[in-house]
Amino acid sequence: MDAAILTIGDELLIGQVIDTNSAWLAMRLNELGITVKARFSVGDNMSEIRDALYYATELAPVVITTGGLGPTSDDRTREVLCDIFECEMQENEEVLRYIKDMFAKRGWPLTDVNRRQALVPDRAKVLFNKLGTAPGLYFEDGSTNIFVMPGVPFEMKEMFTNQVTPHLKKLAGNQVYVHETRVFSGIGESWLSDHIKPWEEKLPKNVSLAYLPAPGIIRLRLSHLAQNEQEGRELLCNLFTEAMPLVNEYFVSAVDEPIAATLLHEMIASGKTFCTAESCTGGYIAQQVTSIPGSSAAFKGSVVAYSNEIKEKLLNVSSATLQQYGAVSAQTVCEMALNARLILNTDYSMAVSGIAGPDGGTADKPVGLVWIAVASENGVESQELKLGGTREVIIARSAVSAMFMCLKEKRKEQK
């Protein structure tokens, strides 16, 4: 079964509010085995809403809208639906009673504007809003099913989960979309594609493959519309197992999670600790790790040594090394990593130093030149990176590369 998602509101078109509703709805529909054919937004203009609804019903038998159900003059969705279904607005006694009770409990006066929330099209089934005053609506006309929900995200999510989902399950039947994702690093998208081309060409026709790149990371996702989730998942996992010999050296995780989470979880599982010494990344790696609950079980801390002075004073990098080789060098990051490991008393440490730009580059050391190092009880290894992109991208890719290097070193020592 197919569906279309329509989000309504001028605030979405001018960028004042980010449309998180359609992304959340797309995920939930996918879990129900419903294919989203289109997602689009329109403003609070009646003719545009009407045109969008007509277009959506041509694309799919299920249309889900959010927004435009409030009590103010810019909320026009109900009026448009009355026009489309040739019906009238009527005051729903049950909705009105619910609104009155809500306002009474909170000690608020009920105004005429608020009372208008109880006006609903007489052809619609009411979807009660347990977290707000704007009721949702369900229109069923032959094979067309339109679900209309408020635009406030937490109200919409509750309504969809508890009232819309049961209707959709009946419409969709037993089919379910199954997805499996594998995360890779240290290889570009086109090179990864070349590596797995023989495997990709043999994929079953009912299985789709998607490449999902991000700075320093590529996720491969296999998708399959199955009658049974377990059988579908087994199929996708077996297919990925066949691909692994081609790309095992770039493998990060079989779980769709940030590389910081993978590194942290593997450190915790093996009882190991780690730390960072960061220059050009400015604590970005530490922030990524400590944003994960429970990170203190393995992550001890970080030294952000942005200047040469701090590299010397806090990380004991020798002035001779800095003068001879510079801050962005293999020699400097190796000292940073080795000394951070000793100072913070950890099993592993990562160090990063580079030129993130847009200024600061030279002919010998251009913007995008980054050195990373990982230290352990077995010594220290370093790697030169030559990165492109904006300052933000260079920082993100440097951080991912350092974490992947640390992850590989840990896995190597476990063997």
N, C-alpha and C positions, 0 to 999 in steps of 0.2 A: 504493500500500500504506500501511496505517495502523500506527501504533505507539503504545504507552503506556509511560511512564517511571515507575518506582517507586523512590524512594530510602528506605532503611530505617535507622532509628537514633533513639533518644531524644534524642540531642544535637542533631538537626535540629529537633525539635519545641520544644525549650526555648530555641532561639536560640544555643546554645553554639557550634555550628558552622554556617556558612552553606552552604547547598546549592548549590555550584557545579557539581556533577556533572550535574544535570539540564539546566542551561543549556548546558553544553558538549555533552552528548549530543544535545540538540535541534538544535543547529547542525549536528552531524555527520550526523544522520539526514536533516535537510533537504537537505544536499548530495547525499545518496544518492537523493533523490526520494521519501523516505518522510515521510508526514504525521504529525506528532505530535498525537494526539487528546486526550491528557491527560498532565499531570505532577502527581504527588502524593507525599506523604511519610507514612510511618507509623512508630510507635515499635517497640521491640524486644519486642512482645507477639505471641505466636504466633497467637492468634485474629484480631488485627488484620491481621497479615501475610497470613494465609490469606484473609480477606475481601477484602483489597486485590488479591491476585493473581487471585481469581475475578472481581472487578469489572474488572480490567485486561484479562483475556482475553475478556470480553464486549465490550469497546470496540474491541479491535484484535487482529489475528493475530500481531503481534510485541509482546512485552513485554520490556522491559529493566529489570533491577533492579541496584541497587548497595547494598552494605552487608550486615551480618549474617553474614559468612562467616568471621569470626575464630575463634580457638580457645577463647574464654572463654564463660562461662555466659550472657551476654547476647546472644550471636550465635546466632540461632535459625532463620535462613533455610533452611538445609539440612534441618532437621527438618520444617519446614512443607512443603517440596517433596516430601520422602519421603511425607508424609501425603497430599498431593494426588495424587501419581502412584502411590501404593500400592507403594512400593519400599523397599528396605533400604539402610542404610549399609554400605559395605564399604571395606576399606583398599586403596587404589590403590597398587600396588607402584612404579609409575613416579613418582607424586607423592611417595611416601615417600623414594625414592632421591634425588630432586631436593632435598627438604628436608634430608636428611642431608648431602648434599654442600655445600649452602649453609651449614649450621651448622658443618661441619668447616672450611671455608675461612675462616670468621670466628673460629674458635676458641671457639665457643659450645657449651655442653652441650645435648643434645637431651632435653627433658623430655616427660613424658606429654602435657602440654597442647599442646606443639608437634606431637607425633606425631598428635594428633587432626585436624590439618589435612589429613592424607592420607585421612581418611574421606570418601567421596563417595557420593551416591545411585547405586545400580547401574543406574538407567535413564538416567543423564545421561552426555553426552559431556564429557570434561574439557577445559577451556580453561586451558592452563598459564600460571601467573603467573611471568613472567621477572624481576620486580622485587620479589617478596614470596613469602610462604609459602601464602597462601590461594588455592587454585585456583578458577577460574571454572567455570561449569556451563552446558551447553546441553541443554535439553529440547525434543524435537520430538514432538508428539502430533497427528497429522492436520494440520490447518491452523494449529495453535497452535505458536508458536515462542517459548520463554522463554530469554533469555540472562541469566545471573546472574553478576555481577562484584563484586569487592571494592569497598569504599567509599573506600579511600585513593585520592585523585585521580590521582596519577601512575601507580599500578598499574592503575587502571581505564582510563586513556587508552591505555596501551601495549597492554593486552589488547583493547580495542575496536578500535584501529587495525589491529592485526596478526592478530587471530583472529576477532573478531566481524564486522568489515566484509566479508570475503570471503563469509561466509554470507549477509549482508544483500544484497549485490550480486546474488547468484543469485536471491534471493527477490523483489527489487524490479524486476528487469529493467533496461531502458535509460532509463527516465524520469528526469529530473533537474529539481529546482526551481531556477529562475533568479531572482535578485533584482537590482534596480538601485535605488540610492538617490541622491537629490539633497538637498543641505543648503541651508537658507534661514535668514535672520535678518532682524530689523527689522520683523517682521509677526507678529500673533497667529494662533493656530491657526484660529479661526473666520473671521477675515478672509482668511487664505490659502485656506480652503475656498471662500469666496465668489468669490475671484479665479479659481479654477480649476474652478468648478462646470460651465461649459459643456464643458470638456475632460473632466472626470471622468465626466460623463453619457454620453460617447461611447466610453468604454473598452470593449474587448472583454470579453465575459462570462467568458472564461477567464483574465483578468488581474485581480488584486486590488490595491487601493490601501490603504496604511496610513499614518496620521499618527503620527509619533513625536516628541512635544514634550519639550523639556528647557529649563531656564532660558536664555532668549535665543535658542534654536535650535529649528527644526522640521525634521525629516527626513521626506521623502516616500519611501516604498518601494513599488515595483511588483514583484509576484511573479507567476510563470507556471510551470506544470508543463509542461515541454517534452520532446520526444523527442530534441532536439539542443540542446546548450548554446549554441552559437554562434548558431543561428537564434533561439532564445529571447531571447538577450541583444540581438540586433539589433532584435527586435520591441520590447522594453522601452525601448531607447535611442531608437528612432524616436518612440515615444509621448511620452517626456520632451521630445524636440526640439519636438514640436507644442505642448507646454505652456509652453515657455520665454518666448515673447512676452508671456504673461500675468503672469509673475512674475520677469522678468529682473532688475529692480532690487533684488530681495531674495535673489538667488542667491549662495551661498557656494562650493559645491563639488559636483562630480560624483563625488567620492570620499567614502565614509563615514568621515570622520576628524574630529577636533576642529578647531574653527576656528583654534586656535593653530597647528596643523600646516599648514593651508592657507596662512595668512599667512606662516609661516616658509618654506615651500617656494617660494612665489611671490617672496619677497624674495631667496632664494638664487638662484633661476633668473634673476633680473634683475640680480644683483650689487649689490643695495641692502642697507643696514643700518638697524636701528631700535633704539629703546630705550623705556623707560617711566618715567614719574614718577607714582607712585601714593600716594594718601592713603587713602581709605576701603577700597580693595581690598587694601591692606597687602602688596603684592608678589604678589598672586594671579596677575596676568597674566604676570609674569616667571617664576613657578613653572610655569605651564602651558606656556610656551615652552621653558624650559630642561629640562623633563622629556623633551623630544624629542631623540634623538641627533642630533648635528651642528648644534645650534642656534647654536653659537659662530660659524658661518660667516656669520651675518647679525645676530644679536642681541648688542649690545655690553654692555648692562647696565641697571640700574634704580636709581632713587632712591626709597626709601620715605619720603616726607615726611609723616609722620602729624600732626605738630604744626606750628603756624604758625612756630615758631622754626626748625624744620628747613627749612620752605619758604623762609624768608628766607635762612638761612645757606648751604644747599647748592644751592638752585635760584634764588636771587637774585630771588625774588618780592618786590616792593616792599612795605614796611610800609604805605604809603599805600593800596595796592590792598586789602590785607587789612583795614585799618581801615574803608575806605569800603564795600567790597562783601562782605567776609567770605570765608572759605576756600571756601565752597560757592557759587561764582559763575562766570560765563563769563570774567570778567576774570582771576580767579586761575588757572583751568585753562589759559587761553591763555598766561599768563606761564610757568606750569609747563612746558607743552609746548615753547614756543619756547626757553626757557633750557636745558631738558634736552637738546634737540637740539644746541645749541651746546656745552654742557659735555661731552657724551658723543660729540660729533662723528659724528652719524649722519645718514642721509638722511631718516628719518622718526622721529617720537616721538609717543607717546600720553600723555595725562595724565588722571587721574580724581580727583575730589574730591566727596564726598557725605556723606549721613547714612544709615548702614546700619541704625541702631537697635540694640536696641529703644528706647533713650533718645536724647536729644540733639536731638529735633525741636522746632520752634516753629511758631506759626501761620503765619509767613511762609515758613519753611523746614522743612517736615515731614519725618518719617522717610520715606525713599524718594526724596528729591530728590537727584539726582546730576547733576553736570556733567562732560562728557568733551570732550577736544579732541585734535586731530591736527595736528601741525606738519610742514611740508616746506619745500623751497626756494621754494615758491610762497606761503608764508605759513602762516596757522593758521585752522582752522575749529573751532567749538565746537557742542555740542548739549546741550540740557536733557533729562533723563530723569525721569519720575515713575513710580517703580517700587513694586510691592507685594510682599508676602511676608515671609518671615523674613529675619534678618540674612544668613544664608548665601545665600539666593536673591538678595537685592539685590546682594550682592558678585559672585555669579556672573553675573548679568544685566548688571551694569555692565561687567565685564571683557569679556564677549562683545560688548557694544555698542561698546566702544572698539576692539576688534580688528576688528570689521566695518567701522567707520568708517575705520580705517586701511587696510583692504583695498580699500575703495571708492576712497579717495583715491589709492592707488597705481595701481589699474586706470585711473582717470580720467586720470592723468598719463601713462600708457603710450600712450593713444590718440593 
